[in-house]
Amino acid sequence: MLLSEKKKEKMVITGNHAVAYAVKLSRVKVISAYPITPQTSIVEKLSEFVEKGELDASIIKVESEHSALAAVYGAAIAGARSFTATSSHGLLYMHEWVHWFSRARIPTVMAVVTRTIGPPWNIWPDHSDFIDQRDAGWIMSFAMDNQEVVDLVIQAFKIGEDPSVYLPVMIGLEGFILGGTAMPVELPFEEDVAKFLGERRQPYSVADSVVSVGNLTSPEDTELMQMDIQAAMERSKEIIRKVDEEYGRLFGRKYGGLTSCYRCEDAKYVAFTMGAWSGDAMEAVDILRNQGIDVGLVRIRYVRPFPSEEIKQALSSARMGIVFDRSISFGGYGQLFEDIASAIVNAREKATIVNVIAGLGGVNITAEDFANVLGKLISDFEEGKELSHKLWYHSGEVMKY
Amino acid sequence: MGNYKKYVLPGDAACPGCPIPIGLKVVSSATDGKAILVIPACCTSVVVGSAPKSSLNMPVVHVPFASAASVASGIREALLKRNKEDMSVIVWAGDGGTADIGMASLSGAAERNSDIIYIMYDNEAYMNTGIQRSSSTPEGAWTTTTPILGKTEQKKDVAKIMMSHNVPYVATASIAYPHDFYNKLTRALKIKGFRFIQLHSPCPVGWRFDASLTVDVAKAAVETGMWILYEYRDGKLEFSNPSKYLIEHNGFKPIEDYLKLQGRFSIIGRERIKELYAERDRNIEWFKKLL
């Protein structure tokens, strides 16, 4: 039995503090971050832990987010478990390093407290900053509530440091909605987390061997290295599922792996969401089920690696999928929609899928909003009306984009 | 000097006459290889050769342009947490990665007094991308982005900027005086905190001189007072030999002796040369106040 027999610790904390506690429980050795709204209270809380002596870590107080991820890279490449957190423009400023990190195959963990991108200045959350990192080689998970924040952060170290993976991991949580809102959270005991995570593992360390990292190489070797990243991403799917199972066994919470399913087993209509508004979407599912509509929800927990198999399965017997994106690739589609469409492109029986963009710039979307949109699209579909697959929900109206 | 041959291997990808391997030989012998080198985008990214081989038999971390000092800070903190304090962390960066795009991270690491050594090898332009002007290019010098007029602005004095950070150690060095550079590194290695050394490194390709003359050009810079060798510790400056002797005896050679060795100053006019004399003298007077 790995779990302590002691009573588990429960606290009412914000999503940001949930991140900080999970980082403390994971015994991170080096932290570097730059303050940005709405991330700031993570690095403040961690500074408090370190200054009180509750966490034996160095905090490198850098002059920018670009330097924050660079410093974390230095620490990680020299063998220390490391962490950073950021938001919005800070994440965009780091973007060069986001790529550099994953291509060096060095695991670390970063929390992204999501916030829309300016201009105009706006501190409210959508998924634009997070999803903008989609192609950079990080494993990317997204939380629905503060409990999941704790669990995802701890699991992120285990997944990224797995020898069949060796990739950095980022965890998304929406600013203010989760980041600044307190909820009851159960924290595992530090000793249990230590046993669960084990010692830091990484493919190489410049502090332990004469190794040259990142030097010039041939086009052929560069391509091979990128093929390796793709292979590691594919392998990580199994690791993510296994870690979810093991965590569930040890700590009592498992989520379903790369996706989480809500009343979707027999669903003829499947909604897809990611993040905190999934809770509102679940309420909408309940409302519609009470009206006799067979609707379910698939929540995307991991954007990378993308859960193509789970999506394909969820849509194999459904008539229609409705994909809610809280970000958009201007001139294209919502990014989740693009990935979901790609996942079923070769399926023999194809469900109709439509994309609904909503909640950009932090616009609040309630359970009633979800129920209205889903109800309308489903009845239009059943009546045989021609549906646009590019829809935008704004001020209570569904319009084409 | 220690045995650099164990660490700087033959067969690098440097241009003929390149000052970089000279500097790296001094660095590796002074540290006896017990250092992790952090190298941002610069000529050295190419000079050390193509993976899977490397001409540097030391741990090397190549990093993108703007953040060598930050990466070095991270490595240092990891070493502290892992009780591996016998390793030094040394940034080896060009003037572009230091004086320009890397300035914020350099300043940040200095302000934090991060326990690293930062060596700026100063070849006075962006040589890796093909001789474009940097803020460290001297006034009057031809580059591909100052093709007709030569550089119209002064050279940014990074060592002076680093002195203003009140870090424990700032020094200048020259690849023409390897023992002086070696001694400075040896002293810097014994100090804790942020240490900065600016190493004057003439580039035959970019400065337009024959590849056999690298050391002569570097020496001429010191002999004409266009490059001053000194150390700055605890608020006090000390001129290093031979700059000390030249300053005390007013024994500088004419600045023209330095300029005429290089094609990059062929477009410089007489008026500008006069200004260079005045600037050199003002510079020396400024440093004398710190003695």
Contacts between the chains, C-beta under 8 A, distances in Angstrom:
chain1	res1	chain2	res2	distance
A	29	B	77	8.0
A	29	B	78	6.8
A	29	B	81	4.3
A	29	B	82	7.6
A	30	B	74	6.3
A	30	B	77	4.8
A	30	B	78	5.6
A	30	B	81	6.4
A	32	B	70	7.9
A	32	B	73	7.9
A	32	B	74	6.6
A	56	B	81	7.7
A	57	B	81	7.3
A	58	B	77	3.9
A	58	B	80	6.6
A	58	B	81	6.1
A	60	B	70	7.9
A	60	B	73	5.4
A	60	B	74	6.4
A	60	B	77	5.8
A	60	B	112	7.2
A	60	B	114	7.8
A	61	B	112	6.7
A	62	B	70	6.0
A	62	B	73	7.6
A	62	B	105	7.8
A	62	B	108	5.7
A	62	B	112	8.0
A	63	B	104	5.6
A	63	B	105	6.9
A	63	B	107	7.0
A	63	B	108	3.4
A	63	B	111	7.6
A	64	B	104	6.2
A	64	B	105	7.4
A	64	B	108	7.4
A	66	B	66	6.0
A	66	B	67	5.9
A	66	B	70	7.6
A	66	B	105	7.5
A	67	B	67	5.6
A	67	B	69	7.9
A	67	B	70	3.7
A	67	B	104	7.4
A	67	B	105	4.9
A	67	B	108	5.9
A	68	B	70	7.7
A	70	B	63	6.8
A	70	B	67	3.5
A	70	B	70	3.8
A	70	B	71	4.9
A	70	B	74	6.9
A	70	B	105	7.1
A	71	B	70	4.6
A	71	B	71	6.7
A	71	B	73	5.1
A	71	B	74	3.7
A	71	B	77	7.6
A	72	B	74	6.0
A	73	B	63	7.5
A	73	B	71	5.8
A	73	B	74	6.2
A	74	B	38	7.3
A	74	B	61	7.2
A	74	B	70	7.0
A	74	B	71	3.9
A	74	B	72	6.2
A	74	B	73	6.4
A	74	B	74	2.5
A	74	B	75	4.1
A	74	B	76	7.6
A	74	B	77	7.8
A	74	B	78	6.9
A	75	B	74	3.9
A	75	B	75	6.8
A	75	B	77	5.6
A	75	B	78	4.2
A	76	B	74	7.5
A	76	B	78	7.5
A	77	B	61	6.0
A	77	B	71	7.9
A	77	B	74	7.8
A	77	B	75	6.9
A	77	B	78	8.0
A	78	B	36	7.2
A	78	B	74	7.3
A	78	B	75	4.4
A	78	B	78	3.7
A	78	B	79	5.9
A	78	B	82	7.3
A	78	B	84	8.0
A	79	B	78	5.9
A	79	B	82	5.7
A	80	B	77	7.2
A	80	B	78	3.6
A	80	B	81	5.5
A	80	B	82	6.4
A	82	B	74	7.4
A	82	B	78	7.6
A	96	B	64	5.5
A	96	B	66	7.9
A	97	B	64	7.2
A	97	B	67	7.2
A	100	B	63	7.3
A	100	B	64	5.6
A	206	B	36	5.2
A	206	B	59	4.1
A	206	B	60	7.7
A	206	B	61	5.6
A	206	B	75	7.0
A	207	B	36	6.8
A	207	B	59	7.4
A	207	B	75	7.3
A	207	B	78	6.6
A	207	B	79	5.8
A	207	B	82	6.6
A	207	B	84	5.3
A	207	B	87	6.3
A	209	B	59	7.2
A	210	B	57	6.2
A	210	B	58	6.3
A	210	B	59	5.5
A	211	B	59	5.8
A	211	B	60	7.9
A	212	B	48	7.3
A	212	B	51	6.9
A	212	B	54	4.3
A	212	B	56	6.7
A	212	B	59	7.3
A	212	B	60	4.3
A	212	B	62	7.5
A	213	B	60	6.9
A	213	B	61	5.1
A	213	B	62	6.4
A	214	B	61	6.6
A	214	B	62	3.5
A	214	B	63	6.8
A	215	B	45	7.0
A	215	B	48	6.2
A	215	B	49	7.3
A	215	B	50	7.0
A	215	B	51	4.8
A	215	B	54	6.2
A	215	B	60	7.0
A	215	B	62	5.2
A	216	B	45	6.3
A	216	B	46	6.1
A	216	B	49	7.4
A	216	B	50	4.8
A	216	B	51	6.6
A	217	B	50	5.7
A	217	B	51	4.1
A	217	B	52	7.6
A	218	B	50	6.8
A	221	B	51	6.7
A	221	B	52	7.7
